[in-house]
Amino acid sequence: MSFMKLSLSRKANLEGMLIGDQVTIGGPAVEENIRFEVLRNESGFENKVFDRLVKKLDKEPFSTVDQVIKYIETY
């Protein structure tokens, strides 16, 4: 398992999300094997994790952006 340290701009993108926004972090387009898709909804955040082959590895709900950032950085 590898760790992804989020840059300040990636953290700012997550922190600035409004309800209905979706942010993608990582993935083959930026030469990373894991891709995170974070959706902001009325109850908080939904985080989906995909591998390089577009297979969904995980789906987790979170109530705060700090929980999302910690999860991504320690995945």
MIDO-436318 format. One record per residue (C-alpha): residue number from 0; x, y, z; residue in one letter. Coordinates in pm, 1 decimal, padded with zeros to 6 digits, always signed. Example, Ala and Ser with C-alpha at 12.3 -4.5 7.8 and 13.67 -1.06 7.14 Angstrom:
// MIDO-436318
<0, <+01230.0, -00450.0, +00780.0>, 'A'>
<1, <+01367.0, -00106.0, +00714.0>, 'S'>
// end
This chain:
// MIDO-436318
<0, <+00000.0, +00000.0, +00000.0>, 'M'>
<1, <+00138.5, +00341.3, -00094.9>, 'S'>
<2, <+00067.1, +00674.1, +00067.4>, 'F'>
<3, <-00043.9, +00984.1, -00122.8>, 'M'>
<4, <+00050.9, +01316.6, +00035.0>, 'K'>
<5, <-00201.3, +01573.1, -00088.1>, 'L'>
<6, <-00068.6, +01906.0, -00212.0>, 'S'>
<7, <-00210.5, +02229.3, -00075.4>, 'L'>
<8, <-00404.2, +02283.8, -00399.6>, 'S'>
<9, <-00559.8, +01934.9, -00383.8>, 'R'>
<10, <-00661.1, +01996.4, -00021.8>, 'K'>
<11, <-00805.9, +02336.2, -00118.7>, 'A'>
<12, <-01010.0, +02171.3, -00396.4>, 'N'>
<13, <-01160.2, +01931.8, -00142.3>, 'L'>
<14, <-01217.6, +02200.6, +00119.9>, 'E'>
<15, <-01395.2, +02424.5, -00133.4>, 'G'>
<16, <-01644.2, +02162.9, -00247.2>, 'M'>
<17, <-02012.7, +02254.6, -00248.6>, 'L'>
<18, <-02304.3, +02009.6, -00237.8>, 'I'>
<19, <-02313.9, +01827.8, -00571.7>, 'G'>
<20, <-01945.5, +01888.5, -00652.5>, 'D'>
<21, <-01716.6, +01601.8, -00747.4>, 'Q'>
<22, <-01335.7, +01609.2, -00733.7>, 'V'>
<23, <-01105.1, +01347.2, -00885.2>, 'T'>
<24, <-00760.2, +01298.9, -00735.1>, 'I'>
<25, <-00486.9, +01085.8, -00887.7>, 'G'>
<26, <-00524.9, +00823.8, -01157.4>, 'G'>
<27, <-00344.3, +00727.5, -01477.8>, 'P'>
<28, <-00382.1, +01075.3, -01630.2>, 'A'>
<29, <-00134.8, +01203.9, -01371.2>, 'V'>
<30, <+00069.7, +00881.9, -01363.6>, 'E'>
<31, <-00071.6, +00752.4, -01034.3>, 'E'>
<32, <-00207.7, +00399.2, -00992.3>, 'N'>
<33, <-00495.1, +00485.8, -00759.6>, 'I'>
<34, <-00776.9, +00731.0, -00835.0>, 'R'>
<35, <-01006.8, +00884.1, -00572.9>, 'F'>
<36, <-01345.1, +01031.3, -00667.3>, 'E'>
<37, <-01493.0, +01246.4, -00391.9>, 'V'>
<38, <-01857.7, +01355.7, -00411.9>, 'L'>
<39, <-02000.7, +01617.4, -00176.7>, 'R'>
<40, <-02363.3, +01549.6, -00083.2>, 'N'>
<41, <-02607.1, +01681.1, +00176.2>, 'E'>
<42, <-02490.7, +01435.8, +00442.4>, 'S'>
<43, <-02117.2, +01488.6, +00387.3>, 'G'>
<44, <-01874.9, +01322.4, +00145.7>, 'F'>
<45, <-01864.0, +00995.3, -00047.0>, 'E'>
<46, <-01519.7, +00870.6, -00143.7>, 'N'>
<47, <-01471.1, +00604.2, -00412.8>, 'K'>
<48, <-01134.2, +00442.5, -00479.5>, 'V'>
<49, <-01037.9, +00289.7, -00815.8>, 'F'>
<50, <-00726.1, +00107.6, -00929.6>, 'D'>
<51, <-00546.4, +00161.4, -01260.4>, 'R'>
<52, <-00780.2, -00086.3, -01431.2>, 'L'>
<53, <-01087.8, +00118.9, -01328.9>, 'V'>
<54, <-01196.4, -00144.7, -01079.3>, 'K'>
<55, <-01368.4, +00004.3, -00776.7>, 'K'>
<56, <-01170.4, -00093.8, -00469.6>, 'L'>
<57, <-01357.9, +00086.8, -00196.7>, 'D'>
<58, <-01644.3, +00324.8, -00119.2>, 'K'>
<59, <-01654.8, +00515.4, +00208.4>, 'E'>
<60, <-01885.7, +00784.1, +00350.0>, 'P'>
<61, <-01736.0, +01066.9, +00558.2>, 'F'>
<62, <-01891.8, +01358.4, +00740.8>, 'S'>
<63, <-01599.1, +01603.5, +00717.2>, 'T'>
<64, <-01337.8, +01702.0, +00460.0>, 'V'>
<65, <-01063.4, +01639.6, +00716.9>, 'D'>
<66, <-01171.1, +01274.0, +00732.8>, 'Q'>
<67, <-01156.2, +01253.6, +00350.9>, 'V'>
<68, <-00805.1, +01404.0, +00340.3>, 'I'>
<69, <-00678.4, +01171.0, +00614.9>, 'K'>
<70, <-00828.9, +00867.7, +00437.6>, 'Y'>
<71, <-00668.5, +00956.3, +00102.5>, 'I'>
<72, <-00331.6, +01032.4, +00258.0>, 'E'>
<73, <-00324.1, +00701.6, +00447.8>, 'T'>
<74, <-00486.4, +00473.9, +00185.6>, 'Y'>
// end
